[in-house]
Amino acid sequence: MAAVAPVAPTSSVLVWARVESGYEPERVAKRLGVAPERLAQWEAGELVPTMRQIESLAKFYHRPLGIFFRPKPPVVAPLAAEYRRLPGVTPGHESPEMRLAVRKMSNRRQMMVELLEELGEAVPEFGLVAHLDEKPETIAERLRTALNLPVETQLNWPSEWEAWASWRAAVEELGVLVFQFPKVSLEEARGVSLLRWPLPVAGVNSKEMSPEARSFTLMHEVVHLMLAAGHEEAPAAKESRRGPEWQAVERFAEETASHVLVPERALALVVATMNLSARDWDLASIRKLARKFRITPLAMATRLRASGYFDWAFYRHWKQEWDAHVARLKPRSGGFSTPVGTTLGRAGQPFTRIVLEAMSSNRITSDQAARHLELKYEHFGKLKDALRARPGTGGADE
């Protein structure tokens, strides 16, 4: 016999939860195994779902069960009031996966601020500013100096994953929370910034399996945070620039990020050391040069074009060859990731540490810590060991 909900959920809250999560009725009905007409009757208050069905809705929408029994929907700010303008994403029409990713990152940031204040610790301040009338290399030099990662160190990193871990740890030291988000298509977003202070967020899409690409995306998002700090950018809900005008901002951020990862003097020195000339800019030579700096070949080609090693015509020709090469490759496997690796990859070490510290200080319960970290308590011992063993982050499938 089917269980019956003891109290009927509020129909307007059912509608709000679905719309706010970005789902069309057909997708929700299919997930719950009911007809779309039945879902419409629930949302109209004509029929009452069972408690099990309400629990399924709460799980699917990632909402607390109790919210469905409130007398009216909660008032929340639009997500686009937090994240930066994204090419191809219309504010208010984000995919359900994107909306969930932004909500989770925003909730983690807010929790981090509250826990730091609860524990009496200072909230880090991100103090870097950039303006669009500056040269990209000038901004890049300022950011590179703040990151405190010498080129010599970069050229000696043993792997691309070591490079990604080092860039991430250096950015986190600047007062930026670095999160990774899953399940969002790369076409929708490779990265996203939450323009909130203190502790702004740089989010990187973990579907990007190349650590070199993640490093570039991270720097790209940090440049956007610097521009926002300089009042050159506004959250997507308030950003008025569209089309070519916004694309110019994107290209500016891309070029600046490339200068951060590959400083001009270092590039010239390595090119000279490798005895490369204008005749040598083929796939193999650019891939070899990219490996030196632990960035993608495409990022290196973009960097070489920006510094005048070849022109736009050659770049477009080279990119066609590169795209054809990539199309022939088999998809790279991200490998196996442990629950602890997934938590550290997505939540980051600063957030993970403060949650564990709050739990140890009895500020939050173990159940709350497990929920915040999305990790079962049985794995906390290994999580603490991982934090003690390595100051950076790694793992291919985070």
N, C-alpha and C positions, 0 to 999 in steps of 0.2 A: 504494500500500500504506500503510495507516494506521500512524503511528508508535506504538510501544509504550513505555510508561514503563519506564525501566531499573530503577527501584526503586518498589515499591508504596507509595502514600501510607498514612498511618496512618488507619484507618477512624474511630476515635474523634475524630480531629482534623477529619475531613471533617464529621462530625456537629456538632462544636463550632463550626466556622466558619460553618455554615449557621444554626444556632440563634442564635449570638451576633450574626449579622448581621440576624436578624429575618425570615428567609425561610421560607415554607412549601415543602415539597418540590416541589409542583406548579409553582410559579413558577420554581424553579431548573431543573427538568427541561425546561420549555418554553423557557427562555432558552438552554439548551445543545442543544436539539433532540433530546433523548432521552426515552424513556418513563420515567414516575415509578418504575416497577419497576426499571429499570436503575440509577437514582440510589440506590434503596434497597439494591440489591446492592453498590454501591460502599461505602456507609456501613456495611454489615454485614460488609465484607471478603470477600464471596463472589466479586466480580469486581474487576478492576483497570482503572481508566480509563487512557486513553492520556495521554502527556505533554501533548499539545495540549489535551485535555479538562481536565487539571489546571490548565494555564495559564489556560484560560477560567474555571474556578472561582475561581482566585486573582484574576483581573481583576474578576469579578462581585462577589465578596465584599470587594474592596479589601484583600486580604491579601498579604503577601510570599509568593512561591512556596515558599521553604524551610520555611515553617511547617507545610506539609502532610506533611513527612517527619520531623517531630519524633516521639519515641516516645510522647508523650502531650500532650493539650491544655494550653496555657498557662493559668495561673491569673490572672484579671483581675478587678478590682473591678467591680461592676455599674455601668452608666452612670448609673443613678438615684442613685448615691452622689455624683454631681458636680452635676447640674443641679437647679434649683429646682423646686418643685412646680408642675405645669402643669394647668390646668383641663381635664378630659376625657382626660388621658393617664394610663394606669395604668402605674406603674413595672414594667419588665420586659416590657411589651407595646407598646413604641413601634414605629412603622412602620420598615421598613428604611431609608427615607430619613432619618428623624429620628435613628436610631441612627448612621448614617454621618455626619450633620452634627455631632452631639455629639462623636463620636470625632475628627473632623478638627479641630474647634475645641479640644478638649482636647489633642491632639497638638501643635497650633501653640503653645498656651500653654506646654506643657512645654518645647518646643524654644526658645521665647523666653527662658524663665528660664535654661536651660542655656547658651545662646549669650551672654547678658548676663554670666553668671558666667565663662564661658570668655574673654570679651574684657575682663574686669576692670571692667565697668561696673556701676553700682548698679542694683538691681532696684527699680523704683518701688513705693511703698507707697500703697495706697488707704486714706485715713484717715477717711472720712466714715461716721458712724454715725447710725442713726435708730431710734426706738422707737414702738410702736403707741399709746402713751398720749400722744404729742405731737400737736399740731395739724398737719394736712397743710401749711398755709401756713407754719408755722414750719420744718418740714423743707425745704420748697421754697425758702425764703429762704436757708437755710444752703447748699443745693446750688447755687442760683443764684449766690451770692457766690463759691463755690469755682470755678464755671465761668468767672467773670470775663467775662461777655457782657452789657454794658449793654443795657437796653431800647431805647435810641436806636439802637444798632447793629442790633438785631434788626429794628426797624421800617424800616430802610433797606436791608435785604438785597434785591438785585435780583431774586431768584427763589427758588422753593422748594428747588431743588437747592443753591443757595448756602447756604440755611438749614440743610439737612441736613448739608452738608459742614462747616459751622461748628460745629454742635452736636456732631458726631462728633469733630472735632479737639479740642474743649474737653474732652470726656469722656476722650479718650485721654490728655490732659495730666494727668488726675487719677490715673493709674495703673490704668486699665481698658483691656483689649484689646477693641476693637469689631470683631467679625467679622460678615459677612453669609453666610447659608447658603441654598443653592438647593434646589429640587425637593421641599421639604416643603410639604404643603398648609397653607393659611392656617387651615383648620379645626382642624388639629392644633396649630399654634403660630405666632403672629405674631412672637414673640420668646422668648428663653430666656436664663437666666443660669447660668454655671458658678460655683458657690460655692467657689472655690479661692483661697487666698492664698499668696504675693503674686500680683499680676496676675490678679484675677478677670476673667471674660469676660462681656460683654453681646453676645448674638447677635441679629441682626435678620433676619427672613425676607425675602429679596430678591424673592419673588413679590409682595410688596406694592409695586406700581408707583408709588404716590403717595409722593413724598419727605416730604410733611407727615406721613403716617402712620408712616413710618420714624422720623421725629424723635420722635413721641409714644411709639412702642414703645421707642426707645432710653432715653428718660427714665424710662419705666415700669420697665425692667429695672435701671437704675441705682438707683432707689428700692428695688427688691428687694435689691440688693446692700447698700445701706445698712442695711436691716432685718436682713439676714443678719449683717452686721458687728456689729449690736447684739444678736445672739442671739435675734432675734424670728422667724427662719426657719431651717429646716434643709433639707438636700438632700431630694429627693423620697423617697428610700429610707427616710428617718428622720422625715419630716414626718407627724405624727399627725392634723392637722386635715383634715377633709373637708367636703363639702357647704357649707351656709350659713356655717359657721365660716371655711372657707377663702375663700369668696366675699367675705366681709367684708374679708379681707386684700387681695384683688385690688382691690376698690373703693377701699380706702385708698390703694393704690399708684397707681391711676388718677387719683384726685383730687389726690394730691400731684404727680404728673407734670403735670397740667393747670395747677397753680399755678406750677410751674417755668417752663413755656412761656409762661404769661400771668399775671404778677404782678398782685395785686389793685389796687394803685394805678394801674398802667399801664392795666388794663382799664377802670377807672372814667374815667380821663382820655380814652381813645380813644372810649368810648361817649358821653361828654359832647361831645367835639369833633364827632362824627358826628351829634349831635342825635337820637340814638335814644331812643325811649320804649317803654313797655310795649305800645303798639299796633304797634310796628315789628318785632316778632320773627317775621318770615316767612323763607322760604328765602333770598330775595335779600339781606336785610339781614344775616343771620347769615353767609352766604357772603362778603359784602363785609368784614365784621368779621374773619372767619377769615383772609382774605387779608392783612390788615394785619399779623397776627402769624405768618403762614406756617404755619398749622396747618389741620387738616381742619375743615369745618363741623360735623361730628358732635362733634369734640373741643371746639369752641367752644360748641356747645349744652350739652354736659356742664359746661363751665366756667361758663357763665351760670347754669345751674341751681344749681350748687354755691354761687355767690355770691348767690343769691336774686333774680336778675333775673326769674325765673319759677319756678313750682312744678313738682312731679313730674307733675301732670296735664297741664300744658301741654307739658312736655318729651316725654311719651309721645305726645301728639298730634302734636307737631312731628316726632318721630322717625318716625312712620308716614308722614308726608308725605315726609320725606327718603329713607326706604327705597324708597318708590314712585318717587321721582325717580331714585335710583341704579339701580333695576331697568330703567328706560327708557334708560339711557345705554349706549352701545357700549363694550366693554372698551377701556381705554387701552393703547396700544402703548408698550412700554418703549424702542423705538428700537433703534439698533444700538450694540453695545458692542465695542470692540477687545479683543484678548487682554490687553493691558496694563491697560485699564480694568477688565476682569473681575477680574484679579489684585488690583489695588488696592482694588476694591470689596469683595471677599470677605476678603482677608487683612489689609487695613488698612495704613496707612503705617508705623507703628512696627515691626510684624513684618517687613514687606518691607525696610525700611531695615537692620534688624539682620542679616537673612539676607545681604543684599548686602555689608554690612560684614564679616561673617564669611567670606564668599567672598574678598573682597579681601585679608583678613588670612591667607588660606590655612588657616583653621580648618576649612572645609568645602570640598568640590570643587564645580565648576560643575554637575556632574550632581546632586549633593545639593541645591544651591540651586534648581535647576530643579524637582526633585521637591517640595521644601518649598513652593515658590510655585505649583506646578502651571502652569508657564509654560516654554515652550521657550526654550533659551538664546539663540536667534537674536533674541528680543524684548528681551533684557536692556538693550541700548542705549537703546531707546525707553522702557523702564521707568525707567532712571536719568534720562533727560531729563524724564519726567513728574514724578518726585520733585523735581527741581531747579526745575521751572517753577511748581509750585503746592503750597503747604503744606496745602491742604485736600483733600477728595475729592469726586468728582462722578461723573457718568455715570448714565444712566437705566436701564441694563440690567445692573446688577452683581449 
